[in-house]
Amino acid sequence: MRYLSSMNSKYHIVLTTCPDPQVADTVASALVDQGLAACVNILPAMRSIYYWKGERQAGEEHLLLIKSLAEDYAEIEGAILAIHPYELPEIIAVSIDTGLAAYLAWIDSSEEI
C-alpha cells in the first residue's frame, strides 16, 4: 500500500471533548457542514477527572476526533469556540505525519463540497 509521510504535515487530527451527545453532534455537524473537517468521529461516553479552578472535577464527556487540513486549524478553533459551552474547551491538534495516501487525498477533496 502507498502511504504519504511528511515532517511538515498538511493534515491534523483535532481533539475536543463535549459534555453530552447533543453538543458533540452539533460541533461535529457544524465542522463538516462548513467544510472544515472531512470527518468527525464521536467517541462514546468516557469519564474525565481533572482540576478546574482549584477543585477536583469528574464527569462524563464525549471525545471528537476531527480529521482536517492543518491550514484550517484557526477556523476550526474559532468554530468550536463559537459553539462550545465550556469556558475553556480542550482543543488540541495532532499532526498526521504518515497515512494511507488515498485517505489523505480524500481529506483534501472534502474541502470541495
C-alpha positions in Angstrom: 0.0 0.0 0.0 1.1 3.5 -0.7 1.4 6.0 2.2 2.3 9.6 2.5 4.9 10.7 5.0 5.8 14.3 5.8 7.7 16.0 8.6 5.7 19.2 7.9 2.2 17.6 7.7 -0.6 19.3 6.0 -3.1 17.2 7.9 -4.3 17.2 11.5 -6.5 15.4 13.9 -8.0 17.9 16.2 -9.3 16.7 19.6 -12.0 18.2 21.6 -14.3 16.9 24.4 -18.0 17.7 24.8 -20.3 17.4 27.8 -23.0 15.4 26.1 -24.0 13.7 22.8 -26.1 16.7 21.6 -23.2 19.2 21.9 -20.9 16.6 20.3 -23.3 16.2 17.4 -23.7 20.0 17.0 -20.0 20.6 16.9 -19.3 17.7 14.5 -22.1 18.7 12.2 -21.0 22.3 12.0 -17.4 21.4 11.2 -18.4 19.0 8.5 -21.1 21.3 7.0 -18.7 24.2 6.9 -16.1 22.1 5.1 -13.6 22.4 7.9 -13.4 18.7 8.6 -13.5 15.7 6.3 -14.8 13.5 9.1 -15.5 13.8 12.8 -15.7 10.6 14.9 -17.7 11.0 18.1 -16.5 8.5 20.7 -18.9 7.2 23.3 -19.0 8.4 26.8 -15.8 8.4 28.8 -15.0 9.6 32.3 -12.7 12.6 32.8 -11.1 13.6 36.0 -9.3 16.9 36.3 -8.8 20.0 38.4 -10.6 23.2 37.4 -10.3 26.4 39.4 -8.7 24.6 42.3 -11.5 22.0 42.6 -11.3 18.3 41.6 -13.9 17.6 38.9 -15.2 14.4 37.4 -17.7 13.9 34.7 -18.8 12.2 31.5 -17.5 13.6 28.2 -17.6 12.6 24.6 -14.3 12.9 22.5 -14.4 14.2 19.0 -11.6 13.2 16.5 -11.7 15.8 13.8 -9.8 14.9 10.6 -8.8 18.1 8.7 -6.2 20.1 6.9 -3.7 21.8 9.1 -4.3 25.1 7.3 -7.9 25.1 8.6 -6.9 24.9 12.3 -7.7 28.6 13.1 -11.1 28.3 11.6 -11.8 25.0 13.4 -10.8 26.5 16.7 -13.0 29.5 16.1 -16.0 27.4 15.1 -15.6 25.2 18.2 -15.2 28.2 20.5 -18.4 29.8 19.0 -20.5 26.7 19.7 -18.9 25.0 22.7 -20.5 25.5 26.2 -17.3 25.1 28.2 -15.5 28.2 29.5 -12.2 26.6 28.3 -12.7 23.7 25.9 -10.0 21.3 25.1 -8.8 22.0 21.5 -5.6 20.1 20.6 -4.2 19.5 17.2 -2.0 16.5 16.4 -0.2 16.3 13.1 -0.8 13.3 10.9 2.8 12.6 9.7 2.0 9.3 7.9 -1.2 7.9 6.4 -2.8 6.0 3.6 -2.3 8.3 0.6 -5.8 7.7 -0.7 -7.3 8.6 2.6 -5.3 11.8 2.9 -6.3 12.6 -0.7 -9.9 12.2 0.5 -9.3 14.7 3.3 -8.1 17.1 0.6 -11.1 16.6 -1.6 -13.6 17.1 1.3 -13.0 20.9 1.1 -14.6 20.9 -2.3 -18.0 20.1 -1.0 
